[in-house]
Amino acid sequence: MLPKHISIIAPTYNEVKNVIPFAERVKTALADHDWELLFVDDNSADGTAQKAFDYGKIEPRVRPIIRFTDRGLAKSSIQGLLSARGDLLCVMDADGQHDPAVVIEMVERLEREGLDIVSAARRLEDDQALEGLSPLRRKLSQIGNAFSSFVIGRKLSDPLTGFFLIRRDRFLKLAPELGDPGFKLLLDILYTDKTLRHGEVFFDFGTRLHGTSKLDSHVLWKFATFLMSKMTRGILPANLISFLFVGGSGVFVHFAVLYAALGLSASFATAQTVATLVAATSNFLLNNLLTFHDRRLRGPRLVSGYLKFLAVSAVGIVANVSAATLAYENLIHVVFIATLAGIAIDTVWKFVIANRFIWK
């Protein structure tokens, strides 16, 4: 027997043309059941939330939730799940690629087999079933699924799908432990609670009706650092891993600029100064784009943030030298280990200050 209430959570950003078609499809597919539809909107500029609000005047089972800060697909989905009234909670896209009719099949399997969560898996090996997925997206999904299955510890057909159904009581228990994988909430849920009884149903991944995909380089980077964080069992946060990689790229930038300047007959002091400034600038811009994308600085705040970052970097250099010298003279007379101690102090200092005061 189907539960009394099903909540559909649809995170949106600039999906105004998809609101009514999606709501109508949900209404038709769940006509024989008690349901509600929540559009969780990240303050879209195209009027997505207003369109959902207007539709809700006609159909009170539809309502919008507007988020102004700390936005993102996973975070929007989590807020929608926490705000829903249903016994069963379903996250899916509103762009037409996820068919609401599949929800009934997911509910039936969940109830029939006593499962906690059921996900809708894309047929990644079937070309005809993936009309809405480009060859590149399909390949990235296959690679991502392989790594995700490794992290979870068991083989799944599609742990990266954004279409799943979960019991409300089970979600509430694990919600406080969820991180932020950027856009793949199912993976985080399955990793966080490996006791969940999980099943998959296959569905045909449709084509987007209107708008453009939100998948970009930042989302892929955030997902990659999320996987690496899980591989460390959460000891290293995803943001810190990103910060470390950006810092590593700064080392290459530093030496490239240093040798280029020396090749132009600049003095070592001048070349070192220029290389340091260019590397610091590169680190700042990459951290603004990748590590702290959801809090990225623009306009005047970008300039002031850059100056603060240079100041933090200068203090970090002093801390680096001091820590390395202390470790070398008082603890162990090994240059490599002493240098690593200095770099560690410098990195932690810059990350904490950057996270708390620059990209706050």
Beta strands, then each sheet from edge to edge (+ up, - down):
strand 1: 6-12
strand 2: 35-41
strand 3: 62-66
strand 4: 88-91
strand 5: 117-122
strand 6: 164-167
strand 7: 198-203
sheet 1: 3+ 2+ 1+ 4+ 6- 5+ 7+
end
